[in-house]
Amino acid sequence: MTTVNTATLKQKLSHYLGLARQGKEVLITSHKQVIARLMADEGAAGRLPLRPPSRSIEELKNIGGFGLDTDPVKKLLQERRKR
């Protein structure tokens, strides 16, 4: 198992991807705390199954927005003018 901080990972991404491809686990840290784990893909076994959509595209297109009473841009400009 290899540990690397985010800055070094950015600089040497290809190297650490190669380690993962070889089957080694790479722990990624930020401020000395582990935040992620980089591992090789195990093929279809590690993936979630695809599900068909529950709604048609036409039905999704008809979903409205939030229906705000006021224009948020106008409201923001009014608040900025107060400052």
C-alpha positions in Angstrom: 0.0 0.0 0.0 1.3 3.4 -1.0 0.3 6.8 0.5 0.6 10.0 -1.4 -0.6 13.6 -0.8 -2.8 15.4 -3.3 0.0 17.7 -4.6 2.3 14.9 -5.4 -0.5 12.9 -6.9 -1.2 15.8 -9.3 2.5 16.0 -10.3 2.9 12.2 -10.8 -0.5 11.0 -11.7 0.7 8.6 -14.4 3.0 6.9 -11.9 0.3 6.3 -9.3 -2.2 5.1 -12.0 0.5 2.6 -13.0 0.8 1.4 -9.4 -3.0 1.0 -9.2 -3.0 -0.9 -12.6 -0.4 -3.3 -11.1 -2.9 -4.1 -8.3 -1.4 -1.9 -5.6 -3.6 0.3 -3.5 -2.8 4.0 -3.3 -4.1 6.0 -0.4 -4.5 9.7 -1.2 -4.1 12.2 1.7 -4.9 15.8 2.4 -3.5 17.5 5.5 -2.3 14.1 6.7 -5.8 12.5 6.6 -6.8 9.8 4.1 -9.5 11.2 1.8 -9.6 8.6 -1.0 -8.3 5.3 -2.2 -7.1 4.5 -5.7 -7.4 1.0 -6.9 -7.5 -0.9 -10.3 -11.0 -1.4 -11.8 -12.1 -5.0 -11.3 -14.2 -5.0 -14.5 -17.9 -5.5 -14.4 -17.8 -7.0 -10.8 -17.0 -3.6 -9.3 -19.6 -1.6 -11.2 -23.2 -0.8 -10.4 -25.8 -2.4 -12.7 -27.4 -0.1 -15.3 -31.1 0.5 -14.7 -33.5 1.7 -17.4 -35.0 5.1 -16.8 -38.2 5.2 -14.8 -39.7 8.1 -16.8 -39.7 8.9 -20.5 -37.6 11.8 -21.8 -40.8 13.7 -22.8 -42.1 13.4 -19.2 -38.8 14.8 -17.9 -38.8 17.7 -20.3 -42.2 18.8 -18.9 -40.9 19.1 -15.3 -41.0 22.8 -14.4 -38.5 24.8 -12.4 -38.8 26.1 -8.9 -41.5 28.7 -9.6 -39.8 31.6 -7.8 -41.9 34.6 -7.1 -39.2 37.1 -7.8 -36.2 37.3 -10.2 -33.2 36.2 -8.2 -30.8 38.5 -10.2 -32.9 41.6 -9.5 -33.0 40.6 -5.8 -29.2 40.2 -5.7 -28.7 43.6 -7.4 -31.1 45.3 -4.9 -29.1 43.8 -2.0 -25.8 45.0 -3.5 -27.1 48.5 -3.9 -27.9 48.6 -0.2 -24.3 48.2 0.7 
